[in-house]
Amino acid sequence: MGFWTPFQQNMWEYYLNNSCGPCYLDAAYSCDTDSFQLWTLFFERGGQTVPISYLVTTGISVRLVADWLETIVERTGQLHRKVIFVNSMKLIASVSTIFVSWDVRFGRYYIDQQLRTLILPKRSELPCSSEAVAAVQNINNDFMVAIAAAKSEPSIYEKARYLLDQEEEWMPKTYGQVEEFAQSSQAVARWRYLLWMTMLSRPDTNRIDSVLYFLVSVLTPGVEQAIELQNSKAAACSKFDMSVVERGSNSLLPDLEKMAMMPLDPPIICLISNDCKTKQIIDKHYGVCFCPKFAQHGMCEHLLYCFTVEIHQPWLVKLMNYLPLA
């Protein structure tokens, strides 16, 4: 199943006609345990991750991915030359035949993660020197040293031979490409983090319909709202405690735990303190709180406390630049 909503189509047109840097093709989300894969074509706009289209599939092939991308390209046509980073060396040839005038490259994120997977967990199963481990742990700061360390360790090289032997194909050739190559790792990490945070409240089931719901009804509308706020030059991001979006967290502030939640005319809720001196009104239907903080920033702890799943998403997208590298 492929998804390309009117909002995503508008964003794709915006990307093709503006200078927004590279775009990215990623496949993620627990495909080993959930028996399906989620493919996403996305780019970054003003620090915000913008997913252009989703492909959710239980069986994957290069041809299937190519058909999905061809459908998008056929409806938009080839415009200015762009750069696209893909998640597989095998895909480069196929994607190059679709994005004919584009520069198709292999994303650094997948190299970083492959080396980390081989070295960091269960080291006893794959013995290597402490220097190699340290080099891979520091791969974000010194990529070339990490690659050299991986090549120098026979056990690592044997496992990653298919990747390291193709270094000439994926290694950047110019200073500009080096910068974009490094950026590709951060961009995919930000997308993975955004996806993971959105899916935290997904039911513990491998049903595919819950994934589709969160993609189409939560994640994409959240991106759209964040871009609308950016376009309207709404209040700038302020520091905000993100612990509320963790699974199992009920309260952002200790004071909220002492407040009683009184339902009024649905979907309106009144939060009342024990001494009845503090009252806050929340409208869950419109996702608003009638407190000064919400009026100023468009977000407050009262709203998060009452309705975390539906309202944290737009704020999370706005905060992506302020989060550490996932």
ZIVENRA-V529650 format. One record per backbone hydrogen bond with DSSP energy under -0.5 kcal/mol. CO is the residue of the C=O (numbers start at 0). NH is the residue of the N-H. If there is no record, write none. Layout:
[[CO,NH] [CO,NH]]
//
This chain:
[[0,55] [2,53] [4,8] [5,9] [6,10] [7,11] [8,12] [9,13] [10,14] [11,15] [12,16] [14,17] [15,79] [17,19] [21,43] [22,84] [23,41] [25,39] [27,37] [29,32] [29,33] [30,34] [36,38] [36,56] [37,27] [38,54] [39,25] [39,41] [40,51] [40,52] [41,23] [42,49] [43,45] [44,47] [47,44] [48,50] [49,42] [49,51] [52,40] [53,2] [54,38] [54,56] [56,36] [60,64] [61,65] [62,66] [63,67] [64,68] [65,69] [66,70] [67,71] [68,72] [69,73] [70,74] [71,75] [72,75] [72,76] [81,102] [82,22] [83,104] [84,24] [85,106] [87,90] [87,91] [88,91] [88,92] [89,93] [90,94] [91,95] [92,96] [93,97] [94,97] [94,98] [97,99] [98,101] [101,103] [102,83] [102,104] [104,85] [106,109] [106,110] [107,110] [107,111] [108,112] [109,113] [110,114] [111,115] [112,116] [113,117] [114,118] [115,119] [115,120] [121,124] [121,125] [122,125] [128,132] [129,133] [130,134] [131,135] [132,136] [133,137] [135,138] [137,140] [137,141] [141,145] [142,146] [143,147] [144,148] [145,149] [146,150] [147,151] [148,152] [149,152] [151,153] [152,156] [153,157] [154,158] [155,159] [157,160] [159,162] [159,163] [160,164] [162,165] [163,166] [165,168] [165,169] [166,170] [173,177] [174,178] [175,179] [176,180] [177,181] [178,182] [179,183] [180,107] [180,184] [181,184] [181,185] [182,186] [183,187] [184,188] [185,189] [186,190] [187,191] [188,192] [189,193] [190,194] [191,195] [192,196] [193,197] [194,198] [195,199] [196,199] [197,200] [198,201] [202,204] [206,210] [207,211] [208,212] [209,213] [210,214] [211,215] [212,216] [212,217] [213,217] [213,218] [214,219] [217,221] [218,222] [219,223] [220,224] [221,225] [222,226] [223,227] [224,228] [225,229] [226,230] [227,231] [228,233] [229,232] [239,241] [240,243] [241,244] [242,245] [245,248] [252,255] [252,256] [253,256] [253,257] [254,257] [255,258] [257,273] [259,261] [259,271] [260,262] [261,269] [263,265] [264,267] [266,283] [267,263] [268,281] [269,261] [269,271] [270,279] [271,259] [272,275] [277,272] [279,270] [280,289] [281,268] [281,283] [282,286] [282,287] [287,282] [288,290] [290,294] [291,295] [292,296] [293,297] [299,303] [300,304] [301,305] [302,306] [303,307] [306,310] [307,311] [310,314] [311,315] [312,316] [313,317] [314,318] [316,319] [318,321] [318,322] [319,322]]
//
